Structures are given as structure tokens and as C-alpha cells.
């Protein structure tokens, strides 16, 4: 099984997507918070993504355990 690669991919995608969405929200300013704009939904969705897909801490533990890295 490719558990290490899967955990690495999940961690990378969640962190990168979060960084992109929050940067876009900063660029949009107040429009990033208004419920009538898509940006508000994107921010809400991206903040829950790491929890739904397995928390980032769990993904890091999975990677460290599989690669026999010190914790």
C-alpha cells in the first residue's frame, strides 16, 4: 500500500490549498468575509478540509511512523 505517499499528498494539498485560499481572501479584503460572495464559502470549506481528510498532525505522525523517523 502507498500509505506514506497518500499521507504526504493529503498534507501537501491541504496546506497548499489553505495558503492559497487565505491569500486570496486577504487580496479580496472585506469581500472575502461577506456571505454573498463565493470567497467566504471557499474559506469556510478549506478550514474544515484538514479535519475531514484526517488532521495534519495525524498525517505527519503517519509519515513519521512509516518512514521510521523520530517524533
Backbone as CSV, one residue per row, in Angstrom:
resi,resn,N_x,N_y,N_z,CA_x,CA_y,CA_z,C_x,C_y,C_z
1,UNK,0.829,-1.195,0.000,0.000,0.000,0.000,0.869,1.253,0.000
2,UNK,0.334,2.310,-0.486,1.067,3.578,-0.579,0.590,4.540,0.511
3,UNK,0.642,4.098,1.769,0.132,4.937,2.853,0.969,6.187,3.084
4,UNK,2.278,6.068,2.937,3.141,7.241,3.134,2.870,8.276,2.055
5,UNK,2.796,7.826,0.810,2.553,8.751,-0.295,1.176,9.400,-0.182
6,UNK,0.194,8.626,0.266,-1.151,9.170,0.443,-1.156,10.236,1.529
7,UNK,-0.509,9.955,2.642,-0.445,10.939,3.730,0.308,12.186,3.293
8,UNK,1.388,12.007,2.545,2.152,13.158,2.044,1.310,14.000,1.098
9,UNK,0.569,13.342,0.220,-0.279,14.071,-0.735,-1.376,14.839,-0.013
10,UNK,-2.044,14.195,0.958,-3.095,14.870,1.723,-2.545,16.088,2.453
11,UNK,-1.407,15.916,3.094,-0.803,17.010,3.849,-0.424,18.164,2.931
12,UNK,0.203,17.841,1.805,0.621,18.879,0.854,-0.580,19.624,0.281
13,UNK,-1.597,18.884,-0.151,-2.769,19.511,-0.767,-3.504,20.390,0.231
14,UNK,-3.720,19.899,1.441,-4.434,20.689,2.449,-3.671,21.964,2.805
15,UNK,-2.366,21.841,3.026,-1.568,23.021,3.389,-1.496,24.030,2.250
16,UNK,-1.292,23.543,1.043,-1.182,24.438,-0.111,-2.511,25.124,-0.413
17,UNK,-3.590,24.356,-0.395,-4.911,24.935,-0.665,-5.273,25.974,0.388
18,UNK,-4.964,25.687,1.650,-5.257,26.642,2.725,-4.484,27.942,2.515
19,UNK,-3.219,27.819,2.170,-2.395,29.003,1.932,-2.950,29.833,0.770
20,UNK,-3.339,29.178,-0.302,-3.869,29.877,-1.479,-5.172,30.584,-1.153
21,UNK,-6.097,29.876,-0.514,-7.416,30.452,-0.227,-7.299,31.624,0.741
22,UNK,-6.481,31.490,1.777,-6.351,32.591,2.733,-5.646,33.803,2.119
23,UNK,-4.717,33.565,1.202,-4.080,34.673,0.484,-5.099,35.380,-0.401
24,UNK,-5.932,34.607,-1.081,-6.984,35.203,-1.924,-7.967,36.006,-1.084
25,UNK,-8.278,35.501,0.103,-9.187,36.228,0.985,-8.583,37.565,1.394
26,UNK,-7.293,37.575,1.678,-6.632,38.832,2.037,-6.662,39.806,0.876
27,UNK,-6.460,39.304,-0.331,-6.482,40.167,-1.518,-7.869,40.768,-1.716
28,UNK,-8.905,39.966,-1.482,-10.273,40.440,-1.677,-10.733,41.387,-0.571
29,UNK,-10.029,41.372,0.552,-10.388,42.262,1.650,-11.726,41.885,2.256
30,UNK,-12.582,42.859,2.466,-13.871,42.633,3.120,-14.766,41.693,2.325
31,UNK,-14.601,41.651,1.005,-15.432,40.750,0.201,-15.151,39.275,0.508
32,UNK,-14.031,38.994,1.107,-13.708,37.628,1.491,-14.485,37.144,2.702
33,UNK,-15.165,38.057,3.400,-15.924,37.713,4.598,-17.424,37.763,4.388
34,UNK,-17.884,38.419,3.330,-19.310,38.625,3.102,-19.945,37.332,2.604
35,UNK,-21.073,36.966,3.209,-21.722,35.692,2.898,-22.220,35.606,1.456
36,UNK,-22.428,36.697,0.802,-22.931,36.690,-0.565,-21.881,36.361,-1.626
37,UNK,-20.630,36.265,-1.236,-19.549,36.012,-2.185,-19.010,34.590,-2.012
38,UNK,-18.557,34.021,-3.123,-18.035,32.652,-3.099,-16.810,32.515,-2.204
39,UNK,-16.033,33.571,-2.080,-14.797,33.503,-1.309,-15.062,33.096,0.138
40,UNK,-16.138,33.569,0.707,-16.486,33.230,2.089,-16.704,31.725,2.222
41,UNK,-17.351,31.112,1.250,-17.589,29.669,1.260,-16.287,28.902,1.080
42,UNK,-15.403,29.399,0.208,-14.113,28.737,-0.007,-13.287,28.714,1.277
43,UNK,-13.289,29.819,1.994,-12.538,29.899,3.250,-13.124,28.922,4.265
44,UNK,-14.423,28.915,4.376,-15.078,28.005,5.318,-14.774,26.546,4.969
45,UNK,-14.830,26.211,3.676,-14.567,24.838,3.242,-13.115,24.435,3.448
46,UNK,-12.184,25.331,3.180,-10.767,24.970,3.271,-10.315,24.825,4.723
47,UNK,-10.961,25.518,5.629,-10.581,25.401,7.032,-11.050,24.080,7.636
48,UNK,-12.086,23.466,7.062,-12.580,22.181,7.566,-11.916,21.003,6.847
49,UNK,-11.315,21.227,5.694,-10.729,20.152,4.894,-9.699,19.306,5.647
50,UNK,-8.748,19.896,6.371,-7.776,19.058,7.086,-8.420,18.171,8.155
51,UNK,-9.539,18.599,8.703,-10.224,17.803,9.719,-10.951,16.627,9.069
52,UNK,-11.615,16.877,7.955,-12.361,15.820,7.273,-11.442,14.770,6.661
53,UNK,-10.312,15.183,6.140,-9.396,14.255,5.487,-8.400,13.613,6.428
54,UNK,-8.533,13.875,7.697,-7.552,13.397,8.677,-6.673,14.578,9.021
55,UNK,-6.585,14.904,10.283,-5.881,16.123,10.667,-4.429,16.106,10.195
56,UNK,-3.880,17.281,10.021,-2.497,17.406,9.564,-1.535,16.745,10.545
57,UNK,-1.838,16.829,11.831,-0.978,16.199,12.833,-0.981,14.679,12.667
58,UNK,-2.131,14.115,12.376,-2.218,12.674,12.161,-1.448,12.277,10.906
59,UNK,-1.563,13.085,9.853,-0.833,12.790,8.622,0.679,12.828,8.867
60,UNK,1.133,13.807,9.631,2.557,13.899,9.957,3.011,12.697,10.780
61,UNK,2.175,12.260,11.720,2.504,11.072,12.515,2.568,9.824,11.633
62,UNK,1.621,9.694,10.705,1.628,8.553,9.789,2.921,8.516,8.972
63,UNK,3.315,9.662,8.469,4.538,9.738,7.656,5.752,9.367,8.502
64,UNK,5.850,9.950,9.684,6.992,9.680,10.558,7.054,8.210,10.963
65,UNK,5.905,7.636,11.279,5.877,6.221,11.696,6.289,5.300,10.556
66,UNK,5.781,5.536,9.366,6.069,4.661,8.225,7.512,4.779,7.762
67,UNK,8.100,5.974,7.913,9.485,6.174,7.485,10.478,5.972,8.633
68,UNK,9.950,5.558,9.790,10.783,5.337,10.979,11.600,6.570,11.363
69,UNK,10.949,7.714,11.309,11.583,8.978,11.689,11.337,9.236,13.174
70,UNK,12.236,9.946,13.839,11.986,10.281,15.248,10.828,11.271,15.367
71,UNK,10.100,11.153,16.427,8.932,12.043,16.610,9.285,13.265,17.380
